Amino acid sequence: MAIQIITTGETIDKKYDFLVQKISLGKARVQRILNNGRLGVKYVINNIFSKYSGQIKKTDLEKIVKVCRKSKEKQIIITHGTDKMVDTAKFLAQQKIKKTIILTGSIIPDSMENSDASFNVGCAVMAVQTLPVGIYIVMNGRVFSWNQVKKNRKKKEFIKI
């Protein structure tokens, strides 16, 4: 078996264009992260869309659910924007999918210095292999159940509630 990785865009994939001094969505960077981490487990990547999490609509959430349900893999990681990550985790939990699903992302884009993207993806890879069936958020070196977490915007981290 392999780990199914679903990418949805947002901060982890943002890039800084020095010519126009603007940050925009780039192509999914999780492949680069996994290559650099010399991942020792099999994985498949499904880039289903590239959006800012505030732009994700119910039809997008339904697409995530469909991909999760259809995947033959029982371990799934979803890269997602941090602003709406908890909302997506809640929606997934309501669908009663019998798989281990981890949502992760980054506060600082992978393309920038001091990014937390590689660390968070690495933690998600470890967590998805060890946690029981359920929906989780993995950020800042911590694992949170979908219903016991919120984003602390001031501290730029996720905390248990």
Backbone as numpy.savetxt, mean C-alpha at the origin, in Angstrom:
# Nx Ny Nz CAx CAy CAz Cx Cy Cz
3.23 -20.67 -3.83 2.39 -19.49 -3.83 3.27 -18.24 -3.83
2.68 -17.16 -4.24 3.38 -15.89 -4.32 2.59 -14.83 -3.54
3.18 -13.69 -3.39 2.49 -12.54 -2.81 1.94 -11.71 -3.96
0.66 -11.37 -3.88 0.03 -10.47 -4.86 0.25 -9.04 -4.39
0.82 -8.21 -5.24 1.02 -6.81 -4.91 0.18 -5.98 -5.87
-0.69 -5.16 -5.28 -1.58 -4.30 -6.05 -1.13 -2.85 -5.83
-0.88 -2.14 -6.92 -0.48 -0.74 -6.78 -1.63 0.16 -7.21
-1.80 1.25 -6.47 -2.88 2.20 -6.76 -2.37 3.64 -6.91
-1.07 3.83 -6.84 -0.51 5.17 -7.00 -0.28 5.88 -5.68
-0.26 7.21 -5.73 -0.13 8.11 -4.58 1.31 8.33 -4.18
1.57 8.69 -2.94 2.88 9.21 -2.52 4.03 8.28 -2.85
3.87 7.00 -2.64 4.97 6.06 -2.88 5.48 6.19 -4.32
4.61 6.55 -5.25 4.96 6.64 -6.67 5.21 8.05 -7.17
5.12 9.05 -6.31 5.30 10.43 -6.76 6.75 10.67 -7.17
6.90 11.59 -8.10 8.24 11.98 -8.55 8.31 13.50 -8.57
9.51 13.99 -8.38 9.73 15.44 -8.41 10.33 15.80 -9.75
9.66 16.68 -10.48 10.16 17.16 -11.76 10.92 18.46 -11.51
12.24 18.39 -11.58 13.08 19.53 -11.28 12.90 20.67 -12.28
12.54 20.36 -13.52 12.39 21.40 -14.53 11.23 22.34 -14.21
10.13 21.78 -13.72 8.96 22.63 -13.41 8.75 22.76 -11.91
9.63 22.15 -11.14 9.57 22.18 -9.67 8.19 21.78 -9.17
7.78 20.58 -9.57 6.46 20.09 -9.22 6.52 18.59 -8.93
5.72 18.17 -7.97 5.59 16.74 -7.67 4.36 16.22 -8.39
4.50 15.08 -9.07 3.37 14.46 -9.76 3.46 12.95 -9.63
2.39 12.27 -9.99 2.40 10.81 -9.95 3.27 10.28 -11.07
4.12 9.33 -10.71 4.94 8.65 -11.70 4.45 7.22 -11.83
5.23 6.40 -12.52 4.83 5.00 -12.64 5.15 4.27 -11.33
4.49 3.15 -11.14 4.64 2.39 -9.90 6.11 2.06 -9.64
6.55 2.28 -8.41 7.95 2.09 -8.04 8.18 0.84 -7.20
7.14 0.08 -6.94 7.29 -1.08 -6.07 8.23 -2.13 -6.66
8.26 -2.27 -7.99 9.18 -3.22 -8.61 10.62 -2.86 -8.27
10.98 -1.58 -8.36 12.32 -1.12 -8.02 12.62 -1.40 -6.55
11.66 -1.12 -5.69 11.84 -1.35 -4.25 12.12 -2.82 -3.98
11.33 -3.69 -4.58 11.50 -5.13 -4.35 12.82 -5.64 -4.94
13.20 -5.13 -6.09 14.49 -5.52 -6.68 15.64 -5.11 -5.76
15.60 -3.89 -5.25 16.66 -3.41 -4.36 16.70 -4.19 -3.06
15.55 -4.67 -2.62 15.48 -5.45 -1.38 15.88 -6.90 -1.55
16.15 -7.30 -2.81 16.54 -8.68 -3.10 15.54 -9.67 -2.49
14.28 -9.41 -2.74 13.19 -10.19 -2.17 13.36 -11.67 -2.49
13.31 -12.50 -1.48 13.53 -13.93 -1.64 12.26 -14.74 -1.78
11.13 -14.09 -1.99 9.87 -14.80 -2.19 9.28 -14.37 -3.53
8.45 -15.25 -4.09 7.81 -14.93 -5.36 6.71 -13.90 -5.15
6.52 -13.08 -6.16 5.46 -12.08 -6.10 4.98 -11.76 -7.51
3.76 -11.26 -7.59 3.21 -10.76 -8.84 2.69 -9.34 -8.56
2.87 -8.46 -9.52 2.45 -7.07 -9.36 1.31 -6.78 -10.32
0.28 -6.14 -9.80 -0.86 -5.73 -10.61 -1.06 -4.23 -10.40
-0.71 -3.44 -11.40 -0.90 -1.98 -11.34 -2.33 -1.69 -11.81
-3.27 -1.52 -10.87 -4.67 -1.39 -11.30 -5.08 0.04 -11.61
-4.47 1.01 -10.96 -4.65 2.42 -11.33 -3.59 3.24 -10.62
-3.49 4.51 -11.01 -2.52 5.42 -10.39 -3.25 6.72 -10.08
-3.71 6.83 -8.83 -4.49 8.00 -8.42 -4.03 8.48 -7.06
-4.30 9.76 -6.83 -4.18 10.27 -5.47 -5.32 9.65 -4.67
-5.07 9.30 -3.43 -6.09 8.57 -2.67 -7.38 9.37 -2.50
-7.29 10.70 -2.50 -8.49 11.53 -2.41 -9.37 11.45 -3.65
-8.81 10.92 -4.74 -9.56 10.78 -6.00 -10.18 9.40 -6.15
-9.91 8.50 -5.22 -10.43 7.14 -5.32 -11.93 7.14 -5.05
-12.67 6.59 -5.98 -14.14 6.52 -5.91 -14.57 5.09 -5.54
-15.86 4.93 -5.30 -16.38 3.61 -4.94 -16.10 2.59 -6.04
-16.15 3.01 -7.30 -15.85 2.08 -8.39 -14.40 1.60 -8.34
-13.50 2.49 -7.89 -12.09 2.09 -7.72 -11.96 1.09 -6.58
-12.67 1.35 -5.48 -12.64 0.41 -4.35 -13.18 -0.95 -4.77
-14.23 -0.94 -5.56 -14.80 -2.20 -6.05 -13.82 -2.93 -6.96
-13.03 -2.17 -7.71 -12.00 -2.79 -8.56 -10.93 -3.46 -7.69
-10.52 -2.80 -6.60 -9.55 -3.40 -5.68 -10.12 -4.70 -5.12
-11.37 -4.67 -4.69 -12.02 -5.87 -4.14 -12.04 -6.98 -5.18
-12.40 -6.65 -6.40 -12.47 -7.66 -7.47 -11.11 -8.32 -7.69
-10.06 -7.50 -7.73 -8.72 -8.05 -7.93 -8.32 -8.93 -6.76
-8.64 -8.50 -5.54 -8.32 -9.31 -4.35 -9.06 -10.65 -4.38
-10.34 -10.61 -4.70 -11.14 -11.84 -4.75 -10.65 -12.80 -5.84
-10.32 -12.25 -7.02 -9.93 -13.09 -8.15 -8.50 -13.64 -8.02
-7.69 -12.99 -7.21 -6.30 -13.42 -7.08 -6.23 -14.82 -6.50
-5.41 -15.65 -7.09 -5.20 -16.99 -6.53 -4.32 -16.93 -5.29
-3.66 -15.79 -5.11 -2.78 -15.61 -3.95 -3.61 -15.32 -2.70
-3.15 -15.82 -1.58 -3.82 -15.61 -0.30 -3.19 -14.48 0.50
-2.05 -13.99 0.04 -1.33 -12.90 0.70 -1.25 -11.73 -0.28
-1.82 -10.59 0.13 -1.93 -9.45 -0.77 -1.41 -8.19 -0.08
-0.61 -7.43 -0.82 -0.16 -6.11 -0.37 -0.72 -5.08 -1.34
-1.30 -4.02 -0.80 -1.81 -2.92 -1.62 -1.03 -1.66 -1.28
-0.36 -1.08 -2.29 0.28 0.22 -2.05 -0.79 1.28 -2.29
-0.87 2.22 -1.38 -2.02 3.13 -1.35 -1.60 4.47 -0.75
-2.30 5.52 -1.11 -2.07 6.82 -0.49 -2.48 6.81 0.97
-1.73 7.54 1.78 -1.96 7.47 3.23 -3.19 8.24 3.68
-3.63 9.24 2.93 -4.77 10.04 3.37 -6.07 9.23 3.47
-6.28 8.31 2.57 -7.53 7.52 2.54 -7.29 6.03 2.79
-6.11 5.69 3.25 -5.75 4.29 3.48 -6.70 3.61 4.47
-7.00 4.28 5.55 -7.88 3.70 6.58 -9.28 3.48 6.00
-9.76 4.41 5.18 -11.08 4.26 4.56 -11.12 3.04 3.64
-10.08 2.85 2.85 -10.02 1.68 1.97 -9.94 0.40 2.77
-9.16 0.41 3.85 -9.06 -0.78 4.71 -10.43 -1.13 5.28
-11.18 -0.14 5.71 -12.52 -0.37 6.25 -13.43 -0.97 5.18
-13.39 -0.42 3.97 -14.20 -0.94 2.87 -13.85 -2.40 2.59
-12.56 -2.71 2.56 -12.13 -4.09 2.32 -12.61 -5.02 3.43
-12.53 -4.56 4.67 -12.97 -5.39 5.80 -14.45 -5.72 5.68
-15.24 -4.79 5.19 -16.68 -5.01 5.04 -16.99 -6.07 3.98
-16.02 -6.35 3.10 -16.24 -7.31 2.02 -15.99 -8.76 2.45
-15.44 -8.95 3.64 -15.21 -10.29 4.19 -14.38 -11.18 3.25
-13.28 -10.65 2.78 -12.36 -11.40 1.91 -11.49 -12.27 2.80
-11.44 -13.54 2.55 -10.71 -14.49 3.40 -9.25 -14.62 2.97
-8.54 -13.51 3.04 -7.13 -13.46 2.69 -6.44 -12.51 3.65
-5.12 -12.56 3.68 -4.34 -11.60 4.46 -4.02 -10.44 3.54
-4.55 -9.25 3.89 -4.39 -8.08 3.04 -3.74 -6.96 3.86
-2.64 -6.45 3.33 -1.88 -5.37 3.96 -1.95 -4.14 3.07
-2.28 -3.00 3.65 -2.17 -1.73 2.94 -0.95 -1.00 3.48
-0.16 -0.46 2.57 1.02 0.31 2.97 1.25 1.42 1.96
2.10 2.33 2.32 2.41 3.46 1.44 3.61 4.19 1.99
3.65 5.49 1.78 4.76 6.27 2.31 4.32 7.71 2.55
5.00 8.34 3.45 4.79 9.76 3.72 5.64 10.59 2.76
6.82 10.09 2.45 7.75 10.76 1.53 7.90 9.87 0.29
7.78 10.42 -0.92 7.87 9.62 -2.14 9.17 8.80 -2.22
9.05 7.63 -2.83 10.21 6.76 -3.00 11.32 7.44 -3.79
10.96 8.34 -4.66 11.94 9.02 -5.51 12.74 10.09 -4.77
12.40 10.36 -3.53 13.07 11.44 -2.80 13.94 10.89 -1.67
14.93 11.68 -1.30 15.83 11.31 -0.19 15.02 11.19 1.10
15.44 10.30 1.95 14.81 10.05 3.25 13.40 9.48 3.15
13.09 8.83 2.03 11.78 8.22 1.87 11.61 7.03 2.81
10.40 6.85 3.27 10.04 5.70 4.10 9.42 4.58 3.26
9.35 4.74 1.95 8.68 3.78 1.07 9.29 2.38 1.15
10.59 2.27 0.97 11.23 0.95 0.98 11.04 0.24 2.32
11.19 0.99 3.40 11.01 0.41 4.72 9.59 -0.11 4.90
8.61 0.69 4.51 7.22 0.28 4.68 6.86 -0.91 3.81
7.33 -0.93 2.57 7.07 -2.07 1.70 7.75 -3.32 2.26
8.98 -3.20 2.73 9.67 -4.34 3.34 8.93 -4.88 4.55
8.46 -3.98 5.39 7.68 -4.41 6.57 6.40 -5.11 6.14
5.76 -4.60 5.08 4.52 -5.21 4.59 4.78 -6.61 4.05
5.90 -6.80 3.36 6.25 -8.13 2.84 6.41 -9.12 4.00
7.08 -8.70 5.04 7.25 -9.58 6.20 5.90 -9.85 6.88
5.13 -8.79 7.07 3.86 -8.92 7.79 2.87 -9.82 7.06
2.77 -9.68 5.74 1.78 -10.45 5.00 2.06 -11.95 5.07
3.32 -12.30 5.30 3.69 -13.72 5.39 3.45 -14.30 6.78
3.24 -13.46 7.77 3.15 -13.96 9.15 1.80 -13.73 9.83
1.01 -12.79 9.32 -0.26 -12.47 9.97 -1.37 -13.41 9.51
-2.38 -13.60 10.36 -3.54 -14.41 9.95 -4.42 -13.64 8.98
-5.42 -14.30 8.44 -6.38 -13.69 7.54 -6.95 -12.43 8.20
-7.03 -11.34 7.43 -7.56 -10.09 7.94 -7.04 -8.92 7.13
-7.48 -7.73 7.52 -7.09 -6.49 6.84 -6.23 -5.69 7.80
-5.05 -5.28 7.33 -4.09 -4.58 8.17 -3.49 -3.38 7.45
-3.00 -2.44 8.23 -2.19 -1.34 7.71 -0.81 -1.47 8.33
0.21 -1.42 7.48 1.60 -1.50 7.94 2.29 -0.20 7.54
2.64 0.57 8.56 3.33 1.85 8.36 4.23 2.11 9.56
5.33 2.79 9.33 6.21 3.24 10.41 6.73 2.08 11.27
6.94 0.92 10.66 7.46 -0.23 11.41 6.44 -0.87 12.34
5.17 -0.54 12.14 4.11 -1.07 13.01 3.02 -1.73 12.18
2.35 -2.69 12.79 1.21 -3.37 12.18 -0.03 -2.96 12.94
-1.04 -2.53 12.20 -2.30 -2.11 12.80 -3.46 -2.90 12.21
-4.38 -3.32 13.04 -5.63 -3.86 12.53 -6.40 -2.70 11.90
-7.14 -2.96 10.85 -7.82 -1.92 10.08 -8.69 -1.01 10.95
-9.23 -1.53 12.04 -10.17 -0.76 12.86 -9.53 -0.18 14.13
-8.21 -0.22 14.19 -7.52 0.30 15.38 -6.39 1.26 15.00
-6.62 2.03 13.95 -5.55 2.89 13.44 -6.12 4.19 12.88
-5.32 5.23 12.97 -5.63 6.48 12.27 -4.31 7.15 11.91
-4.41 8.06 10.94 -3.23 8.82 10.54 -3.17 10.08 11.39
-2.02 10.29 12.01 -1.78 11.53 12.75 -1.06 12.46 11.79
-1.82 13.37 11.20 -1.27 14.25 10.17 -0.19 15.17 10.72
-0.34 15.59 11.94 0.64 16.50 12.54 2.00 15.82 12.69
2.00 14.58 13.18 3.25 13.84 13.38 3.69 13.09 12.11
2.81 13.04 11.11 3.09 12.33 9.86 3.41 10.86 10.11
2.53 10.24 10.89 2.66 8.81 11.17 1.31 8.22 11.50
1.25 6.92 11.50 0.02 6.22 11.88 0.12 5.81 13.35
-1.02 5.90 14.04 -1.04 5.58 15.47 -2.24 4.67 15.77
-2.10 3.92 16.85 -3.17 3.04 17.29 -4.25 3.86 17.99
-5.51 3.50 17.73 -6.62 4.16 18.44 -7.33 3.17 19.33
